[in-house]
Amino acid sequence: MATATAAKSERTGERVYRALLEQIQTGALAPGTAIGEVEQSLRWGVSRTPMREAIGRLVADGLITQQSARVLVVSGFDVADVRALFETRRALEETAARLAAERGDRQTFAEIASAFETAHPDPTASSADAYYALIARFDEAIDVAVANPYLVQALRPVRTHLARARALARDHHERLVASAGEHALIARAIADGDPELAAHATHVHLHRALASILAAIADTEERASA
């Protein structure tokens, strides 16, 4: 009985964690929003134990921070955070791309490259969701290919925070199409077993992605102040 109860609590904690994660990533729970264990338990209709577990995971992810002895809030995320995030992405993802080209299954990445080459993502349509699912598939293939649990573990919080950067920027059609082409080049380089091209293509992709996000944030701020 105790084992079954613990398993149910774990499943509930996972469900609540995913729900809160999505709300933080999309901005529905804005930076600075207080996250109280009791209030959130009532809000989601769960007991405090799974809620405590979910909040603990979000703290470990860096998405919730301790503002004071008794107050937890959604952590801040601004231009400085975006820049720091991309500094880390460059270090980790360029290395991961290089290793994947050396160690990965070429057929897997050839198939992924073809999928990116035929993708036509549109932020106003369901194709955007399909496109991000393709990126998740690519990330999973990278994780398998590098065969390095330390690198994979380091990439996890980076990808978690990346969703917040995307929410700030609000993807537009031209950028999504360009991103698909950039991902196709990376995947094709990995499929061809070319580590230097894979790393360089990743560098170019990250440079362009950062520039696009910063431009979108600046445009939003300019409109808000007009």
C-alpha positions in Angstrom: 0.0 0.0 0.0 2.8 2.4 0.9 4.5 1.7 -2.4 1.4 2.4 -4.4 0.8 5.6 -2.5 4.3 6.8 -3.2 4.0 5.9 -6.9 0.7 7.9 -7.1 2.4 10.9 -5.4 5.3 10.7 -7.8 2.9 10.7 -10.8 1.0 13.6 -9.4 4.2 15.5 -8.7 5.3 14.9 -12.3 2.0 16.2 -13.6 2.1 19.3 -11.5 5.7 19.9 -12.3 4.9 19.7 -16.1 2.0 22.1 -15.7 4.0 24.7 -13.7 6.9 24.3 -16.0 4.8 25.1 -19.1 3.3 28.1 -17.4 6.7 29.5 -16.4 8.1 28.8 -19.9 5.2 30.5 -21.7 5.2 33.5 -19.3 1.7 32.7 -17.9 3.5 32.7 -14.5 5.6 35.8 -14.9 9.0 36.5 -13.3 8.5 37.6 -9.7 5.2 35.7 -9.2 5.1 34.2 -5.7 4.8 30.4 -5.6 3.3 29.3 -2.4 3.1 25.6 -1.6 -0.3 25.8 0.1 -1.8 28.1 -2.5 -0.5 26.0 -5.4 -1.7 22.8 -3.8 -5.2 24.3 -3.6 -5.0 25.7 -7.1 -4.2 22.3 -8.6 -6.2 20.2 -6.2 -3.3 18.1 -5.0 -1.7 17.4 -1.6 1.3 19.3 -0.4 3.7 16.4 -0.8 3.7 16.2 -4.6 3.5 19.9 -4.8 6.6 20.2 -2.6 8.4 17.8 -4.9 7.3 19.7 -8.0 8.4 23.0 -6.6 11.7 21.5 -5.5 12.4 20.3 -9.1 11.6 23.8 -10.4 14.0 25.3 -7.9 16.7 22.8 -9.1 16.0 23.9 -12.6 16.6 27.5 -11.7 13.0 28.5 -12.6 11.9 29.3 -9.1 14.2 31.1 -6.6 14.2 31.9 -2.9 13.3 35.6 -2.5 13.4 35.5 1.2 13.2 32.9 4.0 9.6 32.1 3.4 8.9 33.4 -0.1 9.6 31.5 -3.4 9.1 33.4 -6.7 9.5 32.6 -10.4 13.0 33.6 -11.3 13.8 36.6 -13.4 14.6 36.2 -17.1 15.7 39.2 -19.1 18.2 40.2 -21.9 21.2 39.5 -19.7 19.8 36.0 -18.9 19.3 35.4 -22.7 22.9 36.3 -23.4 24.2 34.1 -20.6 22.0 31.3 -21.8 23.4 31.5 -25.3 27.0 31.6 -24.1 26.4 28.3 -22.4 24.6 26.9 -25.4 27.6 27.6 -27.6 29.9 25.8 -25.3 27.7 22.8 -24.9 25.9 22.5 -28.2 28.9 23.0 -30.5 30.7 20.3 -28.5 27.7 18.0 -28.7 27.4 18.5 -32.5 31.0 17.7 -32.9 30.8 14.5 -30.8 27.5 13.4 -32.5 29.3 13.6 -35.9 32.0 11.4 -34.6 29.8 8.9 -32.8 26.2 9.1 -34.0 24.2 6.9 -36.2 24.4 8.4 -39.7 21.1 7.1 -40.9 19.3 8.6 -38.0 20.6 12.0 -38.7 20.1 11.7 -42.4 16.4 11.1 -41.8 16.3 14.1 -39.4 18.1 16.3 -41.9 15.5 15.3 -44.6 12.7 16.2 -42.2 14.2 19.6 -41.5 14.7 20.2 -45.3 11.0 19.5 -46.0 9.7 21.4 -42.9 7.6 24.5 -43.4 7.1 25.9 -39.9 4.5 28.7 -39.4 4.1 30.2 -36.0 0.3 30.8 -36.7 -0.4 27.1 -37.5 0.0 23.7 -35.9 3.1 23.2 -38.1 5.0 25.2 -35.4 4.2 22.5 -32.8 5.3 19.8 -35.3 8.5 21.8 -35.9 9.3 22.0 -32.2 8.6 18.3 -31.9 11.2 17.8 -34.7 13.7 19.8 -32.7 13.0 17.7 -29.7 13.6 14.6 -31.8 16.9 16.1 -33.0 17.9 16.9 -29.4 17.1 13.4 -28.3 19.2 12.0 -31.2 22.1 14.2 -30.1 21.9 13.0 -26.5 22.1 9.4 -27.7 24.9 10.1 -30.1 27.2 11.9 -27.7 27.1 9.0 -25.3 28.1 11.3 -22.4 25.7 11.5 -19.5 27.5 14.5 -18.0 27.1 16.5 -21.2 23.5 15.4 -21.6 22.7 16.4 -18.0 24.3 19.8 -18.5 22.2 20.4 -21.6 18.9 19.7 -19.8 18.5 23.0 -17.9 19.7 24.9 -21.0 16.9 23.5 -23.1 14.4 24.2 -20.2 15.3 27.9 -20.1 15.4 28.1 -23.9 11.6 27.9 -24.0 11.5 31.1 -21.9 13.7 32.9 -24.5 11.4 31.7 -27.3 8.4 33.0 -25.4 10.0 36.4 -25.0 10.8 36.6 -28.7 7.6 35.3 -30.2 8.8 33.4 -33.2 8.0 34.8 -36.7 7.7 32.9 -39.9 10.9 34.0 -41.6 13.0 33.1 -38.5 11.4 29.7 -38.2 12.0 28.9 -41.9 15.7 30.0 -41.5 16.0 27.9 -38.4 14.8 24.8 -40.2 17.5 25.3 -42.8 20.1 25.8 -40.2 19.1 22.6 -38.3 19.1 20.7 -41.6 22.7 21.8 -42.2 23.7 20.7 -38.8 21.9 17.3 -39.0 23.3 16.7 -42.5 26.9 17.5 -41.3 26.4 14.9 -38.5 25.1 12.4 -41.0 28.1 12.9 -43.2 30.4 12.4 -40.2 31.9 16.0 -40.5 32.5 17.2 -36.9 34.0 20.6 -37.8 31.1 21.5 -40.2 28.6 20.3 -37.6 30.1 22.5 -34.9 30.5 25.5 -37.2 26.9 25.2 -38.4 25.7 25.0 -34.8 27.7 28.2 -34.1 26.1 30.0 -37.0 22.6 28.8 -36.0 23.1 30.0 -32.4 24.5 33.4 -33.5 21.4 34.0 -35.7 19.0 32.7 -33.1 20.4 35.0 -30.4 20.3 38.0 -32.8 16.7 37.3 -33.7 15.6 36.9 -30.0 17.3 40.1 -29.0 15.8 42.0 -31.9 12.3 40.8 -31.0 12.8 41.7 -27.3 14.0 45.2 -28.3 11.0 45.6 -30.7 8.6 44.6 -27.9 10.2 47.0 -25.5 10.0 49.9 -28.0 6.4 49.2 -28.7 5.6 49.2 -25.0 7.3 52.5 -24.4 5.7 54.2 -27.5 
